[in-house]
Amino acid sequence: MSDLSVLYDAPGPKARARNVLYTVLFLVGFAVLVWWVLAAMADKGQLDADKWSPFVTDSRVWTTFLLPALGNTLKAAALSIIIALPLGAALGIGRMSDHRWVRVPCAGIIEFFRAIPVLLLMLFASAVYVEFTNISSDMRPLYAVVTGLVLYNASVIAEVVRAGILSLPRGQKDAAQAVGMRKGQMMTQVLLPQSVTLMLPALVSQLVVVVKDTALGGVMLNFDELLRSVRTISANYGANTIAAFTVVALIFIVLNFILTSAATWLERTIRRGKRTAGAVVTADPHDQMEAEPAGAPATEAGDPPTRTGKD
């Protein structure tokens, strides 16, 4: 008996025939859909060579439009990630505080900004910068995009951090308390390092969301990011909208693949390090000295035990 047969009944001859039939029908339907899409694109002239050739023959498409737009996308995403990660970690730890005056405000901030769409946060930030700051109109879209992404993603990361810490076994916290660690030491030396590997998959998914959400600024705030470059490319190269969207989509796919691959490598490295060298929780030497009774004689290895009283 195979391991899979324990989970469900093995399909009989009729069930296998139905599965093959469903697979064939799906593949045929998918092929018809692809053919219909390509035929519609061909009728509109979107498959003509002159629509696609500029991305190969004309370097100005890349140097003038795509690469500068990609740089703006990476700049906005990098700034948002650099600010949102520590801010989210601080809010997540603050929400677990024993002090009500710390826990309640952190919880309110997290729930408030997590409930508002990120696009609305960007638009609100842009309006605030217009009314109350002297930021130039060229830089204002970048500021608004980064502000919206930071406020929303920091609140999400805060919940990821809190969930990762709470998912650790209770014994980790009890062991740290037993050796006399303070709450700050327990959080920074025991709980956070062990919860990093648990949080990495969710954090990577959120970082991918940050990269993709930069496109919202291009649509609504005229931020010169990667997706907005499709308009200028189409205006300068004969309305090759489908080709430009395809190239931009491929760039986003490659960019997010690199990000997830790097995060996967980092997660494997951390797990491998934990298997080869386990963390040992020890008390502070000062605390150990205070724990010993005053005047107790120090014994060395090999010395006989001291006898007191009548034997």
N, C-alpha and C positions, 0 to 999 in steps of 0.2 A: 504494500500500500504506500503510495507516495504521500509526501507531506501535504500537498495541495488537496488531496482527496479527503483529508480530515476536515477541511473547512467547508467543502460543499460536495454535492454528489457529482460524480464524474458523468459528463454528458454521454448519452447513448448514441446510436447511429443516426436516429432522426434529428436529435439535437445538434450533432456535428454537421449534418447536412444543412440544417437551417442556419447555423452560424456561417458556413461557407456561402450560402445564398445571400445572407444579409451583407457579408463583406463584399461580395461581387456587386450587389446593387449599390452599395455605398460608393465604391470606386467608380462605377459607371456614372452615377449621379454627380460625383465630384468632377469627373472628367468633362461631363456635359456643362457643368457650371463654369469651369475654367475656359472651355471653348467659347461659351457665350460671352464671357467677359473679354476675352481676347478679340473676338469678332467685333464687339461693340467698340473697343479701343481702336481697332483697325479702321472701322468705318469713320471714326472721328480723326483719323490721321495721327493718333498718338503712338503708333508703332513704327512710324517712318524713321528712317535712319537719321535724318537731320534733327530729330527731336532728342536723340540719345547721344549722338556723336560729340556735342560740345563738352560732355563730361570726360571724354577721352582725348579729344584733339585740341581743345582750347583750355589752356592752363588758367586763363583769367576767371573761369567759372569757380575755380578753387581758391585762387589767391585773392580775388575781389569779393566773393560772396560767401562761399561755404566755410573756408578756414577762419576768417574773422568772426563769422556767426558761431562756429564751433567754439572758438575762444571765449566768446561772451557766454555761451551756455556753460562751459566748464568753469568760468569765473563765478557766475551766479551760483552754480551748484556747489563749488568748493567753499565759497564764503558761507553759504547756508549750512553746509555740513559742519564746518569748523565751529560755527557759533551754536548750532542746534545740539550737537552731541554733549558738550559739557553742561549747557543750560538744561537739557532734558535729564541728564544724570543728576544734577543738583535738585531739580524739581521732584524727580522720582524718589530720591533719598529723603528729601524734605517731607514728602507725603507720608513716609513711614516714621517720622519723628514722634517721640513720646510727648513733645511739647505741643499743646493745642494751638498756640499762637504761630507755630511754624507749619503744622500739619494742615490746618484748615485753609490758610491762604494758598498754599501749594496745590491742594486739591481743587480749590476754586479756579485757579489759573489753568490747570490742566483740563478740567472739564469744560471750561468756557471756550478756550481756543481749539480744543479738539472737536467741538460741536459746530464750529463755523467753517464753511467751505474755504479752501485755500485761495480761490479766486476772489472771493469777497474780501478776504484779508489783504490781498494785494491791492485791490481797488481802494479800500479804506486807507491803507498806508499811503498810496499815491495822493489821495485827497488831503491827507494830513500834511504831507510834505509840501504840497502846493500852497496850503493856507498858512502854515506856521514855520516854514524854513526858507532859506535862500538857496537851496540846492538847484543847480542849473537843470534846465529841461533835458539836457543830454544825459545826465547822470541819474535823474529822478526815476526812470523806469527800472534801472538796476537796483536802486535802493528799495523801491517798492516791492520788487520781486523777491529780493533777499529777505526783507522784513516779513512778508507773508509766508514764505517758506520756513523761516526760522520759528515764527510763532506757532504754526500748525505742527511742524515736524518735531519741535522740542516737546510739545505736549504728548505726542504719540510715543516718542522715545522715552519719555518719563514713565509711561505705563509699561513699556518693554523692560526698562531697568527694574522697576518695582516687581514685575512678574518674575523676572529672572532671579532676583534675590529671594523672593518668597518661595520659589520652587526648590531651593536648596533644602537638604534634610535638616530637621530641627537640631540634630546632634552637633552640627557645625557651630551653631550659635552657642549651644550649651557648653561645648568644649572650650570655646574662646572665653566665655564667662568664668569657667571653672579655673582657668589659669590666671585670672585677674585682669583680663583686657578691658580697657574702657570701650565705650560704644564707638568712638571714632576709630580706635585701633581695630576693633572687630570688623567694622565696615570696610576699611581700606586694606587691611592685611589678610582678611579671611573671606568675607562674603563676596565682595566685588570681584577679586581675582578668580574665584571659583565659578561665579555666575557668568563670566564673560563668554565662555564657550556656549552656554545655554542661550545667551542673548544674540549671538552673532547671526544666525539665520534671519531673525526678525529685523535686526539692524540693517543687514544687507538689503533686504527687501525694501526697507524704508529709504535707504540711500538711492536705490534705483528709482523710487517714486520721486525723490527730490530732483534727480536729473531730468526725468520726463516732465515734471510739473513746471520746469522753466519755460516750456512752450506756452503756458497760459499767459505769461507776460508778453510774449510776442503777439498773441492774438488780441489781447485787450489793452495793453499798455504801450504798444509799438516798441517793445524791447527787441533789439536787433539780435535775436538768438537764432538757432539753427532752423527751426520750422518757418520762421518769418522770411528766411532767405529764399523760400520757394517763390514768393511773390516777385521779388526782384529778378530772379533767374528767369521766370516765365515772361516777365515784361521785356527782357533783353534778348531772349533766345526763342522767340516764335511760339509762345504759349505752350511750352513743353511741360505742362503742369504734372502729368502723370509721371514722366521721367524724373522730374525734380523731387516729387514726393517719394518715389521709390529710392532714389539715392539718399535722401535725408533719412528715410526709415532704416536703410542699411547701416548708416552711420550710427544711429541710435542703438541698433542691435549690437553692433561691434563694441560700442562704448559700454553698454550695460553688461555685455559678455565679459569684457576685460575686468569690470568692477566685481562681478560675481566670482570670476575665476581667482582674482587676487584675494577676495574674502575667503573662498574655499581653501586656498593654500594656507592662509593665515590660521584658519580654524584647525586644519590638520596639524600644522606646526605646534599650535598650543596644546592640542590633545596629545601629540607625541611627546612633548616636553613634560606633560603631567604624568604620563605613563613611566617615563624614565627617571624622573626625580619628583617624588611626592613632597608636598609642603608639610613642614613640621611646625606645629604651633607650640611655642615655648613662652614662658613667662618672662617678664623683664627681670634681669639679675637683681635689681634693687628690690623688686617685690619678693624675690626668693630669700634675700637676706633678712627682710623684715619678717618673713614667715617662720624662720628658725627661732627657737627659744633663746633668750639672752643667756650667755654663759655656757651654752652647750658645748662640750669639747668636740673638736673636729677629729674625725677618725679617717684614717687612710686605709687603702686596700691592704689587706693582710694583717691588720692589727686585731688583736682579740677584743671581744666586747668587754666594756667596763662593767665590773660587778659592783653592785651597791647593796647595802644591807647584809643580812645574814644569809648565807647559802646553806 
